[in-house]
């Protein structure tokens, strides 16, 4: 079976066995006791630190783009390095200014100025700001882009033509979108289906993906030998795609949504599922077969050659299989009639996973729809 897009993935839990960390565990207990409500704001960070005593992944994950997916005032390296960012568009002037650890986002039409403190910065590198005004949340109409080292209109808002200062300031964020924004960029901000920003911890930490982390830690502190939840790496390729697709957009989400054309290159699970070689039961095409979510994204295209050759290699070269650590040694060297490339055996992604520029080149995404790309061929939606 290649895939079944209608099948929903359960929200699986995974946790780590922890031992020999009394000092850190003590800090965790004190953090819980210090808050009468048991606020996860403190416990998210402390539990991640405790996980790191046994799991190296917990040491490196906070420095990844996911770990830095949301920044709070005073700890945002992007605006600290750019204390004054200015931009003009359609008769409005924007200024994002940072002083003494506080960032202010302001827009003026030349007569009136609206200035709002930035409370949440979404994105590591490229960055969009979430603003609060009169009890409502807004997505900033302009964002920072690394490619131009400056401001421009926020991706997805290009068609907005503001008629008022408030419209020029930002786009209102409805409840459903608010849940998605904070749920994917932070930890403990959504509990019981409700957004609670008081409990937010910036970035994607252990507890965000491995539900049950705190309960497992508590069991360990009590010396209780509780059940160990299954590791997420055990998910099938299809279920892993759906799991990652909770934030990166699953195949089903994109098909039912409004995203058509090159804009959906951002949604890697959807694009990957459209690949001819995608097999929901084959671990060699899983998200984690190529990407370790606990490590920074590997930028060297040659790194991925072994991943491609795990399937696209002659049967006489089964050693390529070792390039994908999650693959069982019993897995056949060729899957679904995968052919060998007659052109090259290196830089596979350079030809078969083209890079697509968006927003005038400000953003570039690798297209995960693996295919033979011919010059002049239109983008396959």
C-alpha positions in Angstrom: 0.0 0.0 0.0 1.5 3.4 -1.0 -0.6 5.7 1.1 -4.1 6.3 2.5 -4.6 10.1 2.8 -7.9 9.8 4.6 -6.4 8.0 7.5 -5.9 10.3 10.5 -2.8 10.0 12.6 -3.4 9.8 16.4 -1.6 12.3 18.6 1.0 9.8 19.8 3.1 10.4 22.9 6.7 9.7 23.4 9.0 10.4 26.4 12.5 9.6 27.6 13.8 7.4 30.4 15.4 9.7 32.9 17.8 8.8 35.7 20.7 10.3 37.7 19.7 13.9 37.6 18.7 14.8 41.2 20.0 18.4 41.0 18.1 19.3 37.8 15.0 17.3 38.9 15.0 19.2 42.2 14.9 22.5 40.2 12.0 21.1 38.2 10.1 20.3 41.4 10.8 23.8 42.8 9.6 25.4 39.6 6.3 23.5 39.9 5.9 24.4 43.5 6.6 28.0 42.9 3.5 28.4 40.8 0.1 27.8 42.5 -1.3 26.8 39.1 1.5 24.6 38.1 2.3 26.9 35.2 4.0 24.9 32.4 6.0 28.1 31.5 8.6 27.1 34.0 8.2 23.3 33.7 8.6 23.2 30.0 12.2 24.5 30.1 13.1 22.5 33.2 11.7 19.3 31.9 13.7 19.8 28.7 16.9 20.3 30.8 16.1 17.2 32.7 15.6 15.2 29.4 19.0 16.3 28.3 20.7 14.4 31.1 19.8 11.2 29.3 19.0 12.3 25.8 21.6 14.2 23.7 18.7 15.4 21.4 17.3 17.6 24.2 20.7 19.4 24.3 20.7 20.4 20.7 17.0 20.8 19.9 16.6 24.3 21.5 19.1 25.8 19.1 17.3 24.5 16.0 14.9 26.6 13.9 12.0 24.8 15.6 13.5 25.4 19.0 13.8 29.1 18.1 10.4 29.3 16.4 9.2 32.0 18.7 11.1 34.7 20.5 10.1 36.8 23.5 11.1 40.4 24.2 14.7 40.7 25.5 15.8 37.4 23.9 15.4 38.0 20.2 18.7 38.1 18.3 17.1 39.2 15.1 15.9 42.6 16.3 18.9 42.9 18.7 21.1 42.8 15.6 18.8 45.2 13.7 17.7 47.8 16.3 16.2 50.0 13.6 14.3 48.6 10.6 12.4 51.0 8.3 10.1 50.4 5.3 7.7 52.2 3.2 4.7 50.9 1.1 1.5 52.3 -0.4 1.8 55.6 1.5 2.6 54.1 4.9 5.9 54.2 6.7 6.9 51.4 9.1 9.5 51.3 11.8 10.6 48.4 14.0 12.8 49.8 16.7 14.5 48.0 19.6 15.8 49.7 22.7 16.8 48.2 26.1 15.4 44.8 25.1 12.0 46.2 24.1 10.8 46.3 20.5 8.2 48.6 19.2 6.4 48.2 15.8 5.0 51.5 14.5 3.2 52.6 11.3 2.3 56.1 10.2 0.4 57.7 7.3 2.3 61.0 7.9 -0.4 62.4 10.1 -1.1 59.7 12.7 1.2 57.2 14.1 0.3 53.8 15.7 3.0 52.3 17.9 2.6 48.9 19.5 5.0 46.8 21.6 6.1 43.5 20.1 5.3 40.7 22.4 5.8 37.7 20.2 8.3 37.2 17.3 7.6 34.2 15.1 10.4 32.7 13.1 14.1 32.0 13.4 15.9 34.2 10.9 12.9 35.4 8.8 10.5 36.9 11.3 6.9 38.0 11.6 5.5 39.8 14.7 2.3 39.2 16.5 0.8 42.3 17.9 -1.9 42.9 20.5 -4.2 45.9 20.3 -7.4 46.5 22.3 -7.5 42.8 23.3 -7.2 41.5 19.7 -4.2 39.9 18.0 -2.8 41.0 14.7 -0.1 39.6 12.3 2.3 42.4 11.3 1.8 43.5 7.7 5.5 43.7 7.3 8.2 41.1 8.2 11.9 40.8 8.3 13.6 38.7 5.6 17.2 37.4 5.8 17.5 37.5 2.0 17.2 41.2 1.8 18.3 41.9 5.4 15.3 44.1 5.8 11.5 44.5 5.8 8.9 43.7 3.2 5.2 42.7 3.1 4.5 39.5 5.1 4.1 36.3 3.1 0.5 35.7 2.3 -0.5 39.3 2.8 0.7 40.6 -0.6 -2.8 41.3 -1.9 -3.9 43.4 1.1 -4.5 47.0 0.2 -4.8 48.9 3.4 -7.3 51.8 3.6 -6.8 52.7 7.2 -3.9 52.9 9.6 -5.2 49.8 11.5 -5.3 47.8 8.2 -1.8 49.0 7.4 -0.7 47.9 10.9 -1.6 44.2 10.5 -4.1 41.5 9.7 -6.5 40.4 12.5 -5.8 36.8 13.7 -8.9 34.8 14.3 -9.2 32.2 17.1 -8.5 29.2 14.9 -5.4 30.8 13.4 -4.2 31.9 16.8 -4.3 28.4 18.0 -2.3 27.2 14.9 0.3 30.0 15.2 1.1 29.6 18.8 0.5 25.9 18.9 3.2 25.4 16.2 5.7 28.0 17.3 5.7 27.5 21.0 5.2 24.9 23.8 2.3 24.7 26.3 0.4 27.6 24.7 -2.5 25.4 23.8 -4.1 23.2 26.4 -7.4 21.4 26.2 -7.9 23.0 22.8 -7.7 26.5 24.2 -5.0 29.1 23.8 -3.4 30.2 27.1 -0.5 32.5 26.4 0.3 32.9 30.1 1.6 29.3 29.9 3.5 29.8 26.7 7.2 28.8 26.5 9.0 30.0 23.4 9.9 27.5 20.7 9.2 23.8 20.1 10.6 21.9 23.1 10.4 18.2 24.1 6.9 18.5 25.6 5.5 20.0 22.3 6.0 16.9 20.2 6.5 14.2 22.9 3.2 14.5 24.8 3.5 13.0 28.3 7.0 14.2 28.9 6.2 15.8 32.3 4.2 12.8 33.5 7.0 10.5 32.6 9.5 12.8 34.4 7.2 12.8 37.5 7.1 9.0 37.4 10.9 8.9 37.4 11.1 11.3 40.3 8.9 9.0 42.3 10.9 6.0 41.3 8.0 4.6 39.5 8.7 2.3 36.6 5.8 3.5 34.4 5.2 2.5 30.8 7.4 4.0 28.1 5.4 5.5 25.3 6.5 4.5 21.7 9.1 6.7 20.0 7.8 8.9 17.2 10.5 7.4 15.0 8.5 4.2 15.0 5.7 5.9 13.1 5.1 4.7 9.5 6.1 7.2 6.8 2.5 8.1 6.3 1.8 8.7 9.9 5.0 10.6 10.4 4.0 12.8 7.4 0.7 13.5 9.1 2.3 14.1 12.4 4.8 16.7 11.0 1.9 18.0 8.9 0.1 19.3 11.9 2.4 22.3 11.5 4.0 21.8 8.1 0.6 21.0 6.5 -0.5 17.4 5.7 -1.6 16.2 2.2 -5.2 16.3 3.2 -5.0 19.8 4.7 -3.6 21.3 1.6 -6.0 19.5 -0.8 -8.9 20.8 1.2 -7.4 24.3 1.5 -7.0 27.3 -0.8 -3.3 26.8 -1.6 -2.7 26.3 -5.3 0.5 26.8 -7.3 3.9 27.6 -6.0 2.7 28.9 -2.7 2.2 25.2 -1.5 5.9 24.5 -1.9 6.1 25.5 1.7 4.2 22.5 2.8 6.7 19.7 2.6 4.5 16.7 3.8 2.0 17.5 1.0 4.7 17.9 -1.6 6.4 14.7 -0.5 3.2 12.7 -0.6 2.8 13.8 -4.3 6.1 12.2 -5.2 5.8 9.0 -7.3 8.2 7.3 -5.0 6.3 8.0 -1.8 5.3 4.9 0.0 3.5 5.3 3.4 4.9 2.0 4.6 8.5 2.5 3.6 10.7 4.1 6.3 13.2 5.3 3.7 10.8 8.0 2.5 9.8 9.2 6.0 10.5 12.8 7.1 12.9 11.6 9.7 14.8 9.4 7.2 16.3 12.7 5.9 15.9 15.2 8.7 16.7 15.0 12.3 14.3 17.4 14.1 16.7 17.7 17.0 19.6 19.0 14.9 19.9 22.1 12.7 18.9 21.6 9.1 21.7 20.1 7.0 22.4 22.6 4.2 24.9 20.5 2.3 23.0 18.9 -0.7 25.6 16.1 -0.8 24.4 15.0 2.6 21.2 13.7 1.1 22.8 11.6 -1.6 22.9 8.6 0.6 19.2 9.0 1.5 18.2 8.9 -2.2 20.5 6.0 -3.0 19.0 4.0 -0.2 16.3 3.3 -2.8 17.7 4.4 -6.1 20.8 2.2 -6.2 21.6 -1.0 -8.0 20.8 -4.2 -6.1 24.5 -4.9 -6.1 25.0 -1.9 -3.8 22.9 -2.7 -0.7 25.5 -0.9 1.5 23.8 2.4 0.6 21.1 1.2 2.9 23.2 2.1 5.9 22.9 5.8 5.0 19.4 5.7 6.5 19.7 4.6 10.1 16.0 4.0 10.6 15.8 1.4 7.8 15.8 -2.2 8.8 18.6 -4.3 7.3 15.8 -6.6 5.9 14.5 -3.8 3.7 15.1 -4.5 0.0 17.6 -2.2 -1.8 15.0 -1.1 -4.4 11.5 0.0 -3.5 8.5 0.3 -5.8 10.6 -0.4 -8.9 12.8 2.6 -8.1 15.2 3.2 -11.0 18.9 4.3 -10.9 19.7 7.7 -12.3 21.5 7.6 -15.6 22.9 11.1 -15.2 24.7 11.2 -11.8 25.1 9.6 -8.4 25.6 12.8 -6.5 23.8 16.0 -5.8 20.5 14.2 -6.3 18.3 16.9 -4.8 19.9 19.6 -7.0 18.1 18.0 -10.0 15.1 16.1 -8.5 14.1 18.5 -5.7 14.3 22.0 -7.3 14.4 25.1 -5.1 11.5 27.5 -5.6 11.7 31.3 -4.9 8.8 33.1 -3.4 7.9 36.7 -2.7 10.4 38.2 -5.2 13.1 35.8 -4.0 12.9 36.7 -0.3 12.0 33.1 0.6 13.4 29.9 -1.0 12.0 26.4 -0.4 13.2 23.0 -1.6 10.4 21.3 -3.4 9.8 18.0 -1.7 7.8 16.6 -4.7 10.6 14.3 -5.9 10.5 14.0 -9.7 12.4 14.3 -13.0 12.4 18.0 -13.6 12.7 19.1 -17.3 13.4 22.7 -18.4 10.3 24.7 -19.0 8.0 22.2 -17.2 5.3 24.1 -15.2 5.2 23.7 -11.4 3.2 20.5 -10.6 0.4 21.5 -8.2 
